[in-house]
């Protein structure tokens, strides 16, 4: 229908000359000063600070502050932000009661999306031009999302959620609420570094979703809920869960090459590999792999790591020439598994972290807003005449 395919990546509409790039590959959809990716060199920075430095020196809350407000906080600003987040960790008993009605068999990402959206009911004032409202919404979302993730985990096991502990820092408190045990400080620090690594990554699908939702000037809870729903898919955040299932299926390092050959021959995606932005190994995967090794040194080895390394080695010659290397989701699950986090909570943990990036983009979008309303290339029928009911043929595929 008037569409000429000029290459795999680009489709030109004959009548209008408009060019469509599937998946908006290479099409800028915004200007942003939050995160910079160099996909050829494998470099990533938040607000100009290299990720490696932040992961070594900062904390998740400090990094979240940097992402959202653009500058590293002073001592007083950081103290105030940490205190505010600590004060807002609890969720209303109504949210907990609502979560008790969720099916225990439901996926925790669906539970999180519903609970995040429900915050809009509790904080229904919408004053997106008021800096105090924005600050309060940021604090609430960063504070309450971990509590909701941990609450669903306990509720689905038939237990009552436990209350946050004010004497524990952000990451340690989450692990405590999840496992009901005070975590080893070393493990809590590793987890906090994982959160920093996942906090922001420019215009990925969930962040784009957040910005599109933000551009309608709706409330921040709807912005985050739409982003959580987008993050859940296996091509995006959901891949971290699938990587572990894949490693378990491969089960032994000497099966890795055969698994890869079979996946490639049957055009199956290998989970945890590939990225639209990177042609080299994702810098976050490099740091996460180092964290995996630190964890194992302290808490013992995991044989699935040997499988992962064998798969990465086999992929070097098979996928490397196409620029397909491990991404952020490849090694993260091995850290989470060692921390005792159940596999289907890996993506909710990603959301706990990425909420910082979504909120940074929410603010940035509000700062120079124009509603997203892209065009399309119509490929359907034209000029059809009405068909009376008795003359119609059955619709194929319905
Ligand atoms: N395994 C095997 N082949 C792959 C893979 C993979 N993981 N990723 C890309 N390819 C191939 C793909 O088959 C295609 O080959 P061909 O040109 O011969 O048809 C080519 O590389 C381009 O792939 P694409 O799917 O068009 O690339 P994209 O930029 O649209 O997709 C991606 C990027 C991340 C969705 C994709 O690499 C993928 O599906 N990876 C597996 C899922 C995954 O790990 N997702 C997490 C992404 S990173 C973190 C996050 O976003 O949450």
Boltz pocket constraint, residues with backbone or C-beta under 6 A from the ligand:
constraints:
  - pocket:
      binder: B
      contacts: [[A, 23], [A, 204], [A, 231], [A, 234], [A, 235], [A, 236], [A, 237], [A, 238], [A, 239], [A, 268], [A, 269], [A, 270], [A, 271], [A, 272], [A, 273], [A, 274], [A, 275], [A, 276], [A, 319], [A, 322], [A, 324], [A, 327], [A, 328], [A, 329]]
      max_distance: 6.0
